Amino acid sequence: ISACLVGSEMCIRDSTMIIKRPRGTYDIFGSELNLKDFLIKKMEESSKKYNFRRMITPIFEHKELFTRNIGETSDIVSKEIYDFKDKSNRDLALRPEGTIGVVRSIVENKLLHTNPLPLKYYYYGSMFRYERPQSGRAREFNQFGIESIGIYSKYQVIEVIQLAMSFLKELNLENFILKINYIGCFETRLKWIDSLKEYFKKYENDLSNDSKERINKNPLRILDDKIDGSKEFVKNAPSISEFYNKEEIKSFDEFKTLFKKLKINFEHDSSLVRGLDYYSGLVFEVIGVLPNKSNTQTIIGGGEYFHLTKELGEKENWSCGFALGIERFYDFYLECNNNKFENDFIDFYLLPLTENALDYINENNLISNLRKEGYSIDINYTFAKLDKQLKQSRKHNPKYLIIVGDDEIKNKTIKVKSQITMKEEIINCHNFLNEISLIVN
Ligand code: HAM
């Protein structure tokens, strides 16, 4: 019998209930996980160099936290929150992003009063948005994020942006563009939004149905809509810069001067608005430009925010942060490296040809000493013939094989064979650590 029960995620096949992963989620394993772990490790190292410390916040929070603070007009609140009631009837939600949880934690744990400012935190983990799954958009995805809270200098905002770009540069990725815009304060934005509403009403018939709905709710989203965003009248819509007050003109100019002084290449994109409502001042995105130019994706998004600490119970604080989408970064990294990732190796694969050979390896503490030195090791326990073990070893992708048979036991040696150069060396078992380090280096 084969009958579908719930879409394609659950079905009965031969009287067994087959349950698949929910739509928009992914299992991550093998070389994909190796590379994602490697990228996170690199970002963690970079963040620590800038004195950011890790923070872990809950994966679910009170729903109110997000509905109040991400903004009524953002798509995340109106359509994309993954909310649920728990057994005590509490309204909870899976976090759609990391900033709000970090700020909530900072306020709740009074960190602004017990630590020097700015508070500098990084975080990574799963985020959840009920989006229509498509390339670059999942319902469960991973972010690596940074928040610098209680900022008192523009240099600290620039530092956050430099850190964002160092993630890419340290991995030798150069095909990206830093886009910036200045979106001013709430009052300035309200004036801009009102004028956009008026403007788009005149072009209502030329807009898609989605955009038509946004005219009154969130006209900013029309500006970066995939289809409507490229239409000439949308490009000519009023720009936020027409509504800046004197301080905002000065502030944006100062930022641009700093970028130039510090030789940070950027593009000013006056249509860059960001999908979350809490930003004020400078916002930015890093766009990966793949060799196939039509395939550009926003890898990093962030900016300054001011009101969040106040909305959550403290006074206002200038803050700045960004988040990088790990799945998009992974695709971008692979694409830039012709789909090759060199880190998918184990250091040593051991081939004891007999049980005696394994005893000899253990008596000489070969495995434990190599692991203590930080090498990754796996062992073939089949005691099969050399040919068969060599064939099996290929699937493990080792950098070196260590082969031990009767000859090695008799001569108190081990055989080390590089899988890169295919060179074989016989080394003395008593001094194996030193000799191996000479071979490996
Ligand atoms: P965001 O622009 O909503 O900003 O998300 C940041 C990044 O997460 C995006 O540029 C993208 O790479 C990735 N991303 C977002 N949604 C998805 C999805 N459905 N599937 C896969 N990847 C996705 C924020 O989340 C802000 N909290 C950033 C921030 C931190 N601003 C200040 N501090």
Boltz pocket constraint, residues with backbone or C-beta under 6 A from the ligand:
constraints:
  - pocket:
      binder: B
      contacts: [[A, 96], [A, 97], [A, 98], [A, 99], [A, 129], [A, 131], [A, 136], [A, 137], [A, 138], [A, 139], [A, 141], [A, 142], [A, 143], [A, 145], [A, 146], [A, 147], [A, 275], [A, 276], [A, 298], [A, 299], [A, 300], [A, 301], [A, 302], [A, 303], [A, 320], [A, 321], [A, 322], [A, 323], [A, 324], [A, 325], [A, 326], [A, 327], [A, 328]]
      max_distance: 6.0
